[in-house]
Amino acid sequence: MAGSSDEAEPIDSALPTAASGVSALRDTSGGFSVGRALGTGDAGAGQCGGEAGARAELARYGAAIWTELETVAGIVKRAVCYGLRNRKRPPVHGIGIDEVSRRKGQVYLTVVYDLERRVLLWVGEDRTEEAVKKFFTEEMGRRRCGRLQVVCMDMWSADANLVREYAPRAQILFDRFHIVKHLQEAVDQVRRSEMQRLSGQKKVRFKSTRWLLLNNPWNLTGEQKERLSTLVRWNMPIVRAYYLKESFQLFWDYRQPKRAQEHLHKWMNSAMRSRLEPFKTFVRMLRSHLDGILPWTKLRLSNGAVEGMNNKIKSISHRSFGFRTAQYFIAAIYHCCARLPLPAEC
């Protein structure tokens, strides 16, 4: 390659053939040199008529350059395929299942995370039962499914059905953060309903209190704590909703299953008598999922690590300005999050 240093030759020779065009366009400083790629000597674009010649060269070779740059996605995809074929597959004891939005319009990917090793295991193109089924049948297999002990997930019935079918020995644990999210939504629904009903001085007092009511008390500033202590003196549905939220949060501190169960049943009875419809809906959801909530006292696992990985996946999409196809997005996720082995030439 003309104008390249001796150190650069092994790198260029190791690249796939598809990247040779891009290598030929690079000069020793790391920039692009269209003139040298044309083989017109060191004068390059100058021999083609100055600025007009440069425009002609770019117009002539622009499509070729773009084609070569597009092969980067293909290189990543091939590296990911190699990594998936050659990565180690140790026994998996605890996994977290979650979904991440791929684009607007309720289009999701399903991600499965090894909670013990803290590494991405699998990415599926949808969150339907048929899509997630491939993880248990193709990625895990019968033997590895038999070694699963805990599966942490949100309260999506499709995933729970698959776990019961393919990993019957595993304990289903519904994720703490998703449960708290539903609880906070109940508080916020009460707040919005009351704000529409209130008027005058009361409405002014409870204006802009959403995050004040939803945040944990230890995360509030001194001024916010003072305002909250003033608000909770009012005997109003918003205040009852706040106290119910804080009382429910005590469940996560229990370590004895019997006491945790007693607290939860007592709380559900109080919530059903609160005359707050959003909390009644929340209680009905809890009662239908108790078998996956009560094991928290012994297992104490959550999908916090999965949520952190989801944020990383979103950053991959943002810095790439999105992906046209799910396949390229999935390849980028594996490449950044799965700690896959790379081929020797990479």
MOKAJO-V544397 format. One record per helix or strand. SS is the DSSP state (H for helix, E for strand). FROM is the first residue (numbers start at 1). TO is the last residue. If there is no record, write none. Layout:
# MOKAJO-V544397
[[SS	FROM	TO] [SS	FROM	TO]]
This chain:
# MOKAJO-V544397
[[H	6	14] [H	17	24] [E	26	26] [E	32	32] [H	34	38] [H	44	48] [H	50	86] [E	94	103] [E	107	114] [E	119	124] [H	129	146] [E	150	153] [H	157	166] [E	171	174] [H	176	197] [H	201	205] [H	210	214] [H	217	219] [H	222	231] [H	237	253] [H	257	272] [H	277	287] [H	290	292] [H	296	299] [H	304	319] [H	326	337]]
